[in-house]
Amino acid sequence: MAPIASKKAGNDRISPAHVAKLGDYPSRGGPDKAEILIKTQLGAAYWADSIHLMAETIEPQSLDLIVTSPPFGLVRKKQYGNVDADEYIEWFRPFAKEFKRIMKPQASLVIDIGGAWKPGLPTKSLYHYELLITLCKEFEFHLAQEFFWWNPSRLPTPAEWVNIRRIRVKDAINSIFWLSPTPWPRASNRRVLTPYSNAMHELLANGYKAKLRPSGHDISDKFSRDNGAAIPPNLLAVANTESNSRYLRYCGENKLPPHPARYPATIPEFFIRFLTDPGDIVFDPFAGSCVTGEVAEMLARRWICSEIERVYLEGARGRFEMDPAPKSQGPHEPTVYKIQRPGLLWNGANDHLPLAADGGKKRPVA
Ligand SMILES: C[S@@+](CC[C@H](N)C(=O)[O-])C[C@H]1O[C@@H](n2cnc3c(N)ncnc32)[C@H](O)[C@@H]1O
C-alpha cells in the first residue's frame, strides 16, 4: 500500500488512490473503509476515522503542520460526537501518539480547543489544560506558544451563570496550543504581520524618547524604527460570523446541514502562513467542513483532511465546487475590534447590592 505522504514525495501531488484498498477496521462510529469524497490538485478529504487513516496510510515524519479543532470536551453530548470531558484525555491519547509519529521533527501541531463548564456548576473543567500537560509530559511535545482566539461575536454564555445569576463573565476565548516535537519548529512571524496601530503611527511620526519602563524594560530607540508593519500578539481577534459564504449557500441548495462548530478560515490561515511554506503538507484530522483544506488549497499547500461524519464532507464539497471567494474575513468584516479597558463604568453605582452570601447557589427570583 502506498503511503499518503511519502518522504520521497517532495512537491509531488498527493496520490491517495490507494485508500480504497484499506482493510476494514473496528468501527468508532465512522465508515468501515476510508473513502475519498473530495479530491483537488493539492489535496484530498477522506471520510474516515483519522486514527485508522493515520495508522494505516501516513508515513512517519511526513507532515509539516497539523492544524485542527478537535471535538471539545463539552459536558453535554453534541451532535458531532463530543466525548465527555472526563474521558477526553483517554480518548485523545491514540491521536497524540499518531500525531507524534507522522510529524516531521520541525513540524507544528496547532490545536484550537474551547473550555468546558462542569455540568450544573459555575466552575470549569481542566480538561484542555490536562490535554496540554499530557501532550507535553507524556508525548514530549514542546509548547512553542499558546494563543487565545477572542471571538468578539460570542454570545454571553453560560447564560445561567452570566445573565441570570450574574456570578461569572462572558466566556469569549478559545485556547490555541501551538506545539512541536522540537523547541525549534519552522516559523516566521514576517508572514503574519499586522498594520501598525494609530498609537504606533503617532509614535513613529513624533519620535520616541528612549527610557526605562516601570517594568524594568529598557525601551531603546529601536522601538521607534518604522518596520512597515507590526508583529501580532498571541491574541487573535476573529468574529465567527460566516453567514453568506459559498459553503453555506451550497449546503442550503443541497439541503445539507452546515457544520455546527466551524472555525473561521482566518484561524487556520494564520497558522498555515506562519508555519509552512508553499508545497508543505497540512493535515486536519478533525476536518468537519474542511475549512483547513480550503485555506491550504488557496495558499498552495498540499493537504489532507479526515472527517468521520460523511454528511459534513458532503457539505464541504461546496468549498471546492462553487466559484472561489475570498477566504479570510470578508470585505464587510470590521478590520479593528475594540475592547473596553476595564474600569470605565467603575463608578460604584451597584456597590450597594451586596454579593450573594451563598455565591449565587440559590437562583434569584425573577
Ligand atoms: C470541532 S469539529 C471541527 C470543525 C472544523 N474545524 C470546521 O471548521 O468545520 C470536530 C470534528 O471532528 C470530527 N471527528 C470526531 N472524531 C473523529 C475521528 N475519530 N476521525 C475523524 N473525525 C472525527 C467530528 O465529527 C467533528 O466534525
The ligand as an SDF file (V2000), in Angstrom:
LIG
                    3D

 27 29  0  0  0  0  0  0  0  0999 V2000
  -14.9910   20.9090   16.1720 C   0  0  0  0  0  0  0  0  0  0  0  0
  -15.3400   19.9570   14.7610 S   0  0  0  0  0  0  0  0  0  0  0  0
  -14.2250   20.5880   13.5510 C   0  0  0  0  0  0  0  0  0  0  0  0
  -14.8410   21.6650   12.6950 C   0  0  0  0  0  0  0  0  0  0  0  0
  -13.9230   22.1720   11.6170 C   0  0  0  0  0  0  0  0  0  0  0  0
  -12.7490   22.8200   12.1500 N   0  0  0  0  0  0  0  0  0  0  0  0
  -14.6700   23.1690   10.7490 C   0  0  0  0  0  0  0  0  0  0  0  0
  -14.3790   24.3760   10.8100 O   0  0  0  0  0  0  0  0  0  0  0  0
  -15.5820   22.7640   10.0250 O   0  0  0  0  0  0  0  0  0  0  0  0
  -14.6420   18.3810   15.1240 C   0  0  0  0  0  0  0  0  0  0  0  0
  -14.9390   17.3280   14.0620 C   0  0  0  0  0  0  0  0  0  0  0  0
  -14.1960   16.1440   14.3680 O   0  0  0  0  0  0  0  0  0  0  0  0
  -14.9360   15.0440   13.8550 C   0  0  0  0  0  0  0  0  0  0  0  0
  -14.3870   13.7990   14.4410 N   0  0  0  0  0  0  0  0  0  0  0  0
  -14.5520   13.3260   15.6970 C   0  0  0  0  0  0  0  0  0  0  0  0
  -13.8740   12.1740   15.8580 N   0  0  0  0  0  0  0  0  0  0  0  0
  -13.2330   11.9240   14.6790 C   0  0  0  0  0  0  0  0  0  0  0  0
  -12.3760   10.8870   14.2180 C   0  0  0  0  0  0  0  0  0  0  0  0
  -12.0320    9.8630   15.0240 N   0  0  0  0  0  0  0  0  0  0  0  0
  -11.9190   10.9550   12.9450 N   0  0  0  0  0  0  0  0  0  0  0  0
  -12.2720   11.9740   12.1340 C   0  0  0  0  0  0  0  0  0  0  0  0
  -13.0950   12.9770   12.5050 N   0  0  0  0  0  0  0  0  0  0  0  0
  -13.5670   12.9590   13.7710 C   0  0  0  0  0  0  0  0  0  0  0  0
  -16.3630   15.3740   14.2710 C   0  0  0  0  0  0  0  0  0  0  0  0
  -17.3120   14.6510   13.5060 O   0  0  0  0  0  0  0  0  0  0  0  0
  -16.4050   16.8950   14.0080 C   0  0  0  0  0  0  0  0  0  0  0  0
  -16.9210   17.1760   12.7260 O   0  0  0  0  0  0  0  0  0  0  0  0
  1  2  1  0
  2  3  1  0
  2 10  1  0
  3  4  1  0
  4  5  1  0
  5  6  1  0
  5  7  1  0
  7  8  2  0
  7  9  1  0
 10 11  1  0
 11 12  1  0
 11 26  1  0
 12 13  1  0
 13 14  1  0
 13 24  1  0
 14 15  1  0
 14 23  1  0
 15 16  2  0
 16 17  1  0
 17 18  1  0
 17 23  2  0
 18 19  1  0
 18 20  2  0
 20 21  1  0
 21 22  2  0
 22 23  1  0
 24 25  1  0
 24 26  1  0
 26 27  1  0
M  CHG  2   2   1   9  -1
M  END
$$$$
